[in-house]
Amino acid sequence: MSDPIKHECGIAFLRLRKPLQHFIDKYRTPSYAVSKMYLLMQKQHNRGQDGAGVANIKLDMPPGYRYISRYRTINPQPLEDIFNKIGKKFNKAQREGGGDYFNASWLKDNYAWTGEMWLGHLRYGTHGKNSVESCHPFLRQNNWRSRNLVMAGNFNMTNVDELFDILVELGQHPKQKVDTVTVMEKIGHFLDDENQQIFHKYRDKFDNEEITQIIEKELDLGEVLKRSCKDFDGGYAMVGMVGYGSSFVARDPAGIRPAYYYANDEVVVVASEKPAIKTAFDCNYDDIDEIKPGHALVVHKSGDFEQFQFIEPLEKKSCAFERIYFSRGTDPDIYRERKRLGELLVPQVLKAINFDLRNTVFSYIPNTAETSFLGMMSGIEDYLTNRRKEIIIDNKPSADSLEDLLAFRPRVEKLVLKDVKLRTFITDDEHRDDLVAHVYDTTYEVIKKKRDTLVIIDDSIVRGTTLEKSILTLVDRLNPKKVVVVSSSPQIRFPDCYGIDMSKTKEFVAFRAMLALLKETGQENLLDEIFDKCLATQGDKIQPNHVKELYELFSYEQVSAKIGDIVKPGNMQGELEVVYQTVDNLHKACPNHRGDWYFTGDYPTPGGNKVVNKAFINFMKGQEVRAY
């Protein structure tokens, strides 16, 4: 993706199902779990580079011994920072312990990070200042093990204000109005309540120590989630570890945020992406399962696990952007889907170049567009095969000799190169343009000046800033006749509110194109009409997406053409055409992931429509604030 956006966080959960001594004896090291957690998180580092955190819980520790450990950091290399610190603990234990270093009881009594439950989080901060206090996991501490809660997640809630008010009505006094705090405190409240109910049930029959043991056996995390999550509106994959040894991973009812798990007789592991699990445990892809929407994977203190429904599932709308860009392309399904996205663009591309393959050079914007580029070139090869068949077998006329016809191959060059040392997402909007102008470089002397058309594919075009400020200016220096910029994703028209930092409508180049078309066609008054509709329904629990009405005034091709006008640099000499993937083709390429609200405005939860209408209100008022 040439336009930098911050997006979804990553989670990693690991539960050892056998005692620590088993792993020490089998693998000849006490750091088995540390190594696996590092791999799980390192293979998901694409999901968060603003910070990271890890927490660990030891099971069955006697009173007076610390049993929860946590590190969080926002240092430039957060994973290395965290795991170097943990590694120093093990190095110290090895120096001081001698033979006891391989004794699990001694290790657990004397050293942190030797527990059976692990939780890791990689953070992309979507708003606010990036501070260590914002990094997951979060702790809700208590002297009762069954009330201690450690939480991390990949989520955003659209109804934080409502959830905050519910906490106040319950008698709490929350210290912040942010979704991470409100979610943890709401779950924590009902965790406390379940504890209390069991305590009162047995207080006249057993002493307190016995009741504590009963609570840890009878505590129903499923009931806790049913009671606490019923009011949530958003996309989430949340992990919670309770101090006595049970844990849960809960996924939102529409399956917006991803969560996958793998289990064998030694471990239960959860991650946001399959390749991380595959790499860490060398398992078969078929053995990695998806946590169902509206379900939670609960791992009991015993190590047994089950998946159960805690909220009524909605129509599955798992995020399509995961497939297009965010997740690693090493997942075989995602790899095939991205290739298919490129392949499906071929008819539009051929039309844009007027079928003149001899004078066309194909390339891509690194690095995530490479897979869709391969798919596009595969589609071009298929087209050529069919053309040869028509000419040779069906005797269709051709200006080429048979030798030229058989020898012809599409021209492919690496025209755009990215300087990986320049990271545009580390700066603010005010200074981003200065950086994006220098992030890319180009290869010279491979283009026939004034004759060649360049086809350059990107996986998405969000703001259009990098195209305008850097890429198009660079490739225009090659003096092509025409440049065709191809997006393997459809036009991003609507804000996201479930985990991606896309909440301001005016930042989208598609929105700006629609505004320009309204002005050109004398329909700017419709902005006020939609503004009034948004204001009129602002307090309604269920709202329609009023902004869709504006886009419906123009064809898809009209918006694409106007985007081309907007991103074309003023001094660009060659022609420019922008080609976008269609929503229909997106569904063909990713049939099992229908979360397309960015492109269609069809949000999977009521909160999505509230957010898009609020974002439009903010735009009309000239307010530079988030819509949720």
C-alpha positions in Angstrom: 0.0 0.0 0.0 1.5 3.3 -1.0 -0.7 5.4 1.2 0.3 4.8 4.9 -2.5 3.9 7.3 -2.5 2.4 10.7 -4.6 -0.6 11.2 -5.3 -3.7 13.1 -3.4 -4.9 16.2 -2.1 -8.5 16.6 -2.7 -10.9 19.5 -0.8 -14.0 20.5 -2.0 -16.4 23.2 -0.2 -19.6 24.4 -1.3 -22.0 27.1 0.9 -24.9 28.1 -1.4 -27.9 28.7 1.2 -29.9 30.5 3.4 -28.9 33.5 6.5 -26.9 32.9 8.7 -29.9 33.9 7.4 -31.8 30.9 8.7 -29.2 28.5 12.0 -28.9 30.3 12.5 -32.7 30.2 11.4 -33.0 26.5 13.1 -30.0 25.0 16.0 -29.6 27.4 15.2 -26.0 28.1 12.9 -24.0 30.4 12.4 -21.4 27.7 10.2 -23.4 25.3 7.2 -21.1 25.8 9.4 -17.9 25.5 10.7 -19.1 22.1 7.2 -19.9 20.9 5.8 -16.6 22.0 8.6 -14.7 20.3 7.9 -16.5 17.0 4.1 -15.9 17.3 4.7 -12.2 17.8 7.6 -11.7 15.4 5.6 -13.3 12.6 2.9 -10.8 13.2 5.0 -7.7 13.6 3.3 -6.3 10.5 0.3 -5.8 12.7 1.8 -3.4 15.1 5.0 -1.3 15.3 3.9 1.4 17.8 4.5 -0.8 20.8 4.1 -4.3 22.3 3.4 -6.1 25.5 3.6 -9.6 27.0 2.1 -11.0 30.2 2.6 -14.3 31.9 0.7 -16.2 34.7 2.0 -19.0 36.8 -0.5 -21.6 37.9 -0.9 -23.0 41.5 1.5 -20.6 43.2 1.1 -20.5 47.0 0.2 -17.2 48.8 3.1 -14.8 49.1 4.6 -15.6 45.7 4.2 -13.3 42.7 2.5 -15.1 39.8 1.7 -12.4 37.2 4.4 -10.7 35.1 4.1 -8.1 32.4 6.4 -6.0 30.2 5.2 -3.3 27.8 7.2 -0.9 25.7 7.0 1.7 22.9 10.7 1.5 22.0 11.6 1.4 18.3 12.2 -2.3 18.4 9.6 -3.4 20.9 9.8 -7.2 20.5 13.5 -7.3 20.8 13.3 -5.0 23.9 10.8 -7.2 25.6 12.3 -10.6 24.8 15.8 -9.5 25.6 14.6 -8.6 29.1 12.9 -11.9 29.5 16.0 -13.7 28.1 18.2 -12.0 30.8 15.9 -13.5 33.5 16.6 -17.0 32.1 20.3 -16.3 31.8 20.4 -15.2 35.4 18.5 -18.3 36.5 21.0 -20.5 34.6 24.0 -18.8 36.2 22.5 -18.9 39.7 20.7 -22.2 39.6 23.1 -24.7 38.2 21.3 -28.0 38.2 18.1 -26.4 39.5 17.8 -24.5 36.3 16.1 -27.6 35.0 13.8 -27.9 38.0 10.4 -26.4 37.2 9.4 -26.0 40.9 12.6 -24.1 41.7 12.3 -21.9 38.6 8.6 -21.0 39.3 9.4 -20.2 42.9 12.3 -17.9 42.1 12.0 -16.4 38.6 9.4 -14.6 36.6 8.3 -15.6 33.1 8.1 -19.3 34.0 4.3 -19.6 34.0 2.0 -21.7 31.8 -0.2 -18.9 30.4 1.1 -16.3 28.0 -0.5 -13.3 26.3 1.2 -11.0 23.8 0.0 -8.0 21.9 1.3 -5.8 19.0 -0.1 -2.3 18.9 -0.9 0.0 16.1 -2.2 3.2 17.8 -5.1 4.4 15.8 -5.5 7.6 17.8 -4.2 9.5 20.8 -0.6 9.8 21.9 1.5 6.7 21.8 2.4 6.0 25.4 3.3 2.8 27.2 0.1 3.1 29.2 -1.8 2.6 26.0 -0.1 -0.7 25.3 -1.8 -4.0 26.0 -2.0 -6.3 28.0 -4.0 -4.4 30.7 -4.2 -5.6 34.3 -7.2 -5.5 36.5 -5.6 -6.5 39.8 -7.1 -8.0 42.9 -6.0 -10.1 45.9 -8.3 -12.9 44.9 -6.8 -14.9 42.0 -10.2 -15.5 40.5 -10.8 -11.7 40.2 -7.4 -10.9 38.6 -7.9 -10.2 34.9 -5.2 -9.7 32.2 -6.6 -8.5 28.9 -5.4 -7.7 25.4 -7.2 -7.4 22.1 -7.5 -6.4 18.5 -10.6 -4.2 18.7 -12.4 -0.9 18.4 -15.9 -0.2 19.9 -18.3 2.2 18.2 -20.3 2.8 21.3 -17.7 3.7 23.9 -19.9 6.5 25.3 -22.8 4.1 25.9 -20.5 1.5 27.5 -19.0 4.2 29.7 -22.5 5.3 30.9 -23.3 1.6 31.7 -20.2 1.4 33.9 -21.3 4.6 35.8 -24.8 3.1 36.2 -23.2 0.0 37.7 -21.6 2.3 40.3 -18.1 2.4 38.9 -16.0 5.5 38.4 -13.9 4.8 35.3 -10.6 6.7 35.0 -10.8 7.0 31.2 -13.4 7.0 28.4 -11.6 4.7 26.0 -12.7 1.3 24.7 -9.8 -0.6 26.2 -10.6 0.5 29.7 -14.4 0.3 29.3 -14.2 -3.2 27.9 -12.0 -4.6 30.6 -13.9 -2.9 33.4 -17.2 -4.2 32.1 -15.9 -7.8 31.8 -14.2 -7.3 35.2 -17.4 -6.2 36.8 -19.3 -9.3 35.8 -16.3 -11.5 36.7 -16.5 -10.0 40.2 -20.3 -10.5 40.3 -19.9 -14.2 39.3 -17.3 -14.6 42.1 -19.8 -13.0 44.6 -22.7 -15.2 43.6 -20.6 -18.4 44.1 -19.3 -17.0 47.4 -22.8 -16.3 48.8 -24.0 -19.7 47.6 -21.5 -21.5 49.8 -20.5 -19.1 52.6 -22.7 -20.9 55.2 -21.3 -24.3 54.3 -17.5 -23.9 53.9 -14.7 -21.7 55.2 -13.3 -19.0 53.0 -10.3 -21.1 51.8 -12.6 -23.9 50.7 -14.9 -21.4 49.0 -12.0 -20.0 47.0 -11.2 -23.4 45.6 -14.9 -23.9 44.8 -15.0 -20.6 43.0 -12.1 -21.5 40.8 -13.9 -24.8 39.8 -17.4 -23.3 39.3 -16.6 -19.9 37.8 -18.3 -19.8 34.4 -16.4 -17.5 32.0 -19.1 -18.2 29.4 -21.7 -16.5 31.6 -19.3 -13.7 32.3 -19.0 -13.0 28.6 -22.7 -13.3 27.9 -23.5 -10.7 30.5 -20.7 -8.3 29.8 -20.5 -8.4 25.9 -24.2 -8.1 25.1 -23.9 -4.3 24.7 -20.7 -4.3 22.7 -20.9 -2.8 19.2 -17.7 -3.1 17.2 -15.1 -5.5 15.8 -13.1 -7.5 18.4 -10.9 -10.4 19.1 -10.2 -10.2 22.8 -8.1 -12.4 25.1 -8.5 -12.6 28.8 -6.5 -14.5 31.4 -7.9 -14.9 34.9 -5.4 -15.2 37.7 -6.3 -18.7 38.8 -5.7 -20.3 35.4 -8.6 -20.1 33.1 -8.7 -17.9 29.9 -10.9 -16.9 27.0 -10.6 -15.6 23.4 -13.8 -13.9 22.3 -14.6 -12.9 18.8 -17.2 -10.4 17.7 -20.6 -11.7 16.3 -19.9 -10.6 12.7 -16.4 -12.1 12.7 -14.9 -8.7 11.7 -11.6 -9.2 13.5 -9.6 -12.4 12.8 -8.8 -15.1 15.4 -7.3 -18.6 14.7 -6.3 -21.4 17.1 -4.4 -24.6 17.1 -4.3 -27.2 19.8 -2.4 -30.5 20.4 -1.8 -32.4 23.6 0.9 -29.9 24.8 -0.5 -26.5 23.9 -3.4 -24.3 23.0 -2.4 -21.3 20.9 -4.3 -18.4 19.4 -3.1 -15.7 16.9 -4.5 -13.1 14.5 -2.9 -14.9 11.6 -2.4 -18.5 10.5 1.2 -18.2 9.3 2.4 -17.2 12.8 0.9 -20.4 14.2 2.2 -22.5 11.3 5.8 -21.1 11.7 5.9 -21.4 15.5 4.5 -25.0 15.7 5.2 -26.5 12.3 1.6 -27.8 12.1 -0.6 -28.5 9.1 -2.7 -25.6 7.9 -5.7 -27.8 8.0 -5.2 -28.2 11.8 -5.5 -24.4 12.4 -9.1 -23.5 13.0 -11.0 -20.3 13.1 -12.8 -19.1 16.2 -16.4 -18.8 15.1 -18.1 -15.3 15.1 -20.0 -14.7 18.4 -18.1 -17.6 20.0 -15.3 -17.8 22.6 -12.6 -20.3 23.0 -12.3 -21.0 26.7 -9.3 -22.8 28.1 -10.0 -24.1 31.6 -7.5 -24.4 34.4 -7.1 -28.1 33.6 -5.9 -27.3 30.1 -9.1 -28.6 28.5 -10.8 -26.2 26.1 -14.1 -25.7 24.4 -15.7 -23.2 22.0 -19.1 -21.9 22.8 -21.5 -19.1 21.7 -21.7 -16.2 24.1 -23.6 -13.8 21.8 -26.0 -14.3 18.9 -23.9 -14.4 15.6 -24.6 -11.9 12.8 -24.1 -12.4 9.1 -20.3 -13.1 8.8 -18.5 -10.0 7.6 -14.9 -10.7 8.2 -12.7 -7.8 7.1 -11.8 -7.9 3.4 -8.9 -5.6 3.9 -7.2 -8.4 5.8 -7.1 -10.3 2.6 -6.1 -7.4 0.4 -3.3 -5.9 2.5 -3.1 -6.3 6.3 -2.4 -10.0 6.8 0.8 -11.6 5.6 0.5 -13.0 2.1 2.3 -16.3 3.2 -1.1 -17.6 4.2 -2.0 -19.9 1.2 -5.6 -18.7 1.1 -4.7 -15.0 1.2 -2.0 -15.6 -1.4 -4.5 -17.2 -3.8 -7.0 -14.5 -3.2 -4.5 -11.7 -3.9 -3.4 -13.3 -7.1 -7.1 -13.6 -8.1 -7.7 -9.9 -7.4 -4.9 -9.1 -9.9 -6.2 -11.6 -12.4 -9.7 -10.2 -12.3 -8.4 -6.7 -13.3 -7.1 -7.9 -16.7 -10.2 -6.9 -18.8 -10.1 -3.3 -17.4 -6.4 -3.1 -17.9 -6.5 -4.3 -21.5 -9.2 -1.7 -22.2 -7.1 1.1 -20.6 -4.1 0.2 -22.8 -6.2 -0.2 -25.9 -5.0 -3.8 -26.1 -1.5 -2.5 -27.1 0.7 -5.0 -25.2 3.8 -4.4 -27.4 4.0 -0.8 -26.1 3.1 -1.5 -22.5 5.3 -2.1 -19.5 3.9 -3.7 -16.4 5.1 -3.0 -12.9 3.9 -2.8 -9.3 4.2 -0.5 -6.2 6.2 -2.5 -3.6 5.9 -4.4 -1.6 2.4 -5.8 -0.8 1.1 -5.3 -4.3 3.6 -7.9 -5.7 1.2 -10.8 -5.3 -1.7 -9.2 -7.1 0.8 -8.2 -9.8 1.6 -11.8 -10.3 -2.1 -12.6 -10.7 -2.5 -9.8 -13.2 0.4 -11.0 -15.3 -1.0 -14.6 -15.1 -4.2 -13.2 -16.5 -2.3 -11.3 -19.3 -0.6 -14.6 -20.2 -4.0 -16.3 -20.4 -5.2 -13.6 -22.7 -2.2 -14.0 -25.0 -2.7 -17.8 -25.0 -6.3 -17.3 -26.1 -5.3 -14.8 -28.8 -2.6 -17.2 -30.2 -5.3 -19.9 -30.3 -7.6 -17.6 -32.2 -5.0 -16.6 -34.8 -3.4 -20.1 -35.3 -6.3 -22.4 -35.0 -9.2 -20.2 -35.9 -7.3 -18.4 -38.7 -8.0 -15.0 -37.4 -5.9 -12.3 -39.2 -2.7 -11.0 -37.5 0.0 -8.5 -38.5 2.6 -10.6 -36.8 4.6 -13.5 -38.2 4.1 -16.9 -36.6 7.6 -16.6 -35.0 6.9 -13.2 -33.5 3.5 -14.3 -32.3 4.9 -17.3 -30.4 7.9 -15.4 -29.0 6.0 -12.4 -27.7 6.0 -11.9 -23.9 4.6 -9.1 -21.9 7.1 -6.5 -20.8 7.7 -6.5 -17.1 10.1 -4.2 -15.3 10.7 -3.1 -11.7 10.1 0.6 -12.1 9.2 1.7 -8.6 11.5 0.9 -5.6 10.8 1.7 -2.0 13.4 2.9 0.5 12.6 0.7 3.4 14.5 3.0 5.8 12.0 5.8 5.3 8.8 5.0 7.2 6.0 7.5 6.5 3.8 6.3 9.2 6.1 7.4 12.0 5.3 11.1 11.4 2.2 13.3 11.7 -0.1 14.4 8.8 1.4 17.9 8.8 4.9 16.6 7.9 4.0 13.4 6.0 4.1 15.0 2.5 7.8 15.8 2.8 8.6 12.2 3.5 6.4 10.5 1.0 8.1 12.5 -1.8 11.3 10.6 -1.1 10.2 7.2 0.0 10.2 5.9 -3.6 12.7 5.8 -6.4 12.5 4.7 -10.0 14.5 2.7 -12.6 15.6 4.7 -15.6 16.3 4.0 -19.3 13.9 1.0 -19.6 11.0 2.9 -21.2 10.5 4.0 -24.8 9.9 7.7 -24.4 6.6 9.0 -25.6 5.6 5.6 -26.9 5.2 3.2 -23.9 2.3 3.0 -21.6 3.1 2.1 -18.0 0.7 -0.1 -16.0 1.5 0.1 -12.3 -0.6 -1.9 -9.7 -1.1 -1.0 -6.1 -3.1 -3.0 -3.6 -5.2 0.1 -2.6 -5.4 3.8 -3.0 -6.7 5.5 0.1 -5.7 9.2 0.2 -3.9 9.4 -3.1 -1.1 11.4 -1.4 1.8 9.2 -2.3 0.6 8.9 -5.9 0.4 12.6 -6.3 3.5 13.7 -4.3 5.9 10.9 -5.2 5.1 8.0 -7.5 3.5 9.8 -10.5 6.1 12.5 -10.5 8.8 9.9 -10.5 7.5 7.8 -13.3 6.6 10.8 -15.4 10.3 11.6 -15.6 10.6 8.4 -17.7 8.5 10.2 -20.3 5.9 7.5 -20.9 3.0 8.2 -23.3 0.5 7.2 -20.6 0.4 5.9 -17.0 -2.4 3.5 -15.9 -2.5 3.1 -12.1 -4.4 0.0 -11.0 -5.8 -0.7 -7.6 -6.5 -4.3 -6.6 -9.0 -3.1 -4.1 -12.2 -1.1 -4.8 -12.6 2.6 -4.1 -12.4 3.3 -0.4 -15.4 5.5 0.2 -16.4 5.1 3.8 -14.6 5.4 7.2 -13.8 2.4 9.2 -14.6 2.1 12.9 -13.6 -1.5 13.8 -9.8 -1.2 14.0 -8.3 0.8 11.1 -7.3 4.4 11.3 -9.7 5.7 8.6 -12.3 7.8 10.4 -12.2 11.1 8.6 -14.1 11.1 5.3 -12.3 14.1 3.7 -9.0 12.1 3.7 -10.4 9.6 1.2 -9.6 10.5 -2.4 -12.8 8.9 -3.5 -14.8 11.2 -1.2 -12.9 14.2 -2.6 -13.7 13.0 -6.1 -17.4 12.7 -5.2 -17.3 16.3 -3.9 -15.7 17.5 -7.1 -18.4 15.8 -9.2 -21.1 17.4 -7.1 -19.6 20.8 -7.8 -19.2 20.2 -11.5 -22.8 19.0 -11.9 -24.3 21.8 -9.8 -25.5 19.5 -7.0 -23.5 20.9 -4.1 -26.8 21.7 -2.3 -27.3 18.0 -1.7 -24.5 18.1 0.8 -26.7 20.2 3.1 -29.6 17.8 2.5 -27.5 14.9 3.6 -26.1 16.9 6.5 -29.7 17.6 7.7 -30.6 13.9 7.5 -27.5 13.0 9.5 -28.4 15.5 12.2 -32.0 14.4 12.3 -31.1 10.8 13.0 -28.1 11.4 15.1 -29.7 10.2 18.3 -31.4 7.2 16.8 -30.2 3.8 17.8 -30.6 2.5 14.3 -29.6 4.8 11.5 -29.3 4.4 7.7 -26.1 5.3 6.0 -27.1 8.7 4.5 -23.7 9.3 2.8 -24.4 6.4 0.4 -26.9 8.6 -1.3 -24.2 11.0 -2.5 -22.1 8.3 -4.2 -25.2 6.8 -5.9 -25.4 10.0 -8.0 -22.4 9.0 -10.0 -21.1 5.9 -11.8 -18.1 4.0 -10.6 -16.2 5.0 -13.7 -17.0 8.7 -13.1 -15.5 8.6 -9.6 -12.4 6.7 -10.9 -11.9 9.3 -13.6 -12.2 12.2 -11.2 -9.7 10.5 -8.8 -7.3 10.5 -11.7 -7.8 14.2 -12.1 -7.1 14.8 -8.4 -4.0 12.7 -8.1 -2.4 13.8 -11.4 0.5 16.2 -10.6 0.2 19.6 -12.2 3.4 19.2 -14.2 2.8 15.6 -15.4 3.3 15.4 -19.2 1.8 12.0 -20.0 -1.8 10.8 -19.8 -3.1 9.3 -16.6 -5.9 6.8 -16.0 -6.9 5.2 -12.7 -8.5 1.7 -12.7 -10.1 0.3 -9.6 -11.2 -3.2 -8.7 -14.9 -3.7 -8.7 -16.8 -4.9 -5.6 -18.2 -7.8 -7.6 -14.8 -9.0 -8.4 -13.7 -8.5 -4.8 -16.4 -10.9 -3.8 -15.3 -13.4 -6.4 -11.7 -13.3 -5.2 -12.6 -13.4 -1.5 -15.9 -15.2 -1.3 -15.6 -16.1 2.4 -14.7 -12.6 3.6 -17.6 -10.2 2.8 -16.7 -7.3 5.1 -16.7 -4.7 2.4 -18.1 -1.6 4.3 -15.1 0.5 3.3 -16.2 0.2 -0.3 -20.0 -0.2 -0.1 -21.0 1.5 3.1 -22.8 -1.7 4.2 -21.6 -1.8 7.8 -22.0 -5.1 9.8 -23.2 -3.4 13.0 -25.5 -0.4 13.8 -22.6 1.5 15.1 -21.0 1.6 11.7 -23.8 3.7 10.3 -23.7 6.0 13.3 -20.0 6.5 12.7 -20.2 7.3 9.0 -23.0 9.8 9.6 -21.1 11.4 12.4 -18.0 11.6 10.2 -20.0 13.5 7.6 -21.3 15.8 10.3 -17.8 16.5 11.4 -16.8 17.2 7.8 -19.6 19.6 7.2 -18.8 21.5 10.4 -15.1 21.6 9.6 -14.2 19.7 12.7 -10.9 17.8 12.6 -12.0 15.1 15.1 -12.6 11.4 15.0 -16.1 10.1 14.5 -15.9 7.5 17.4 
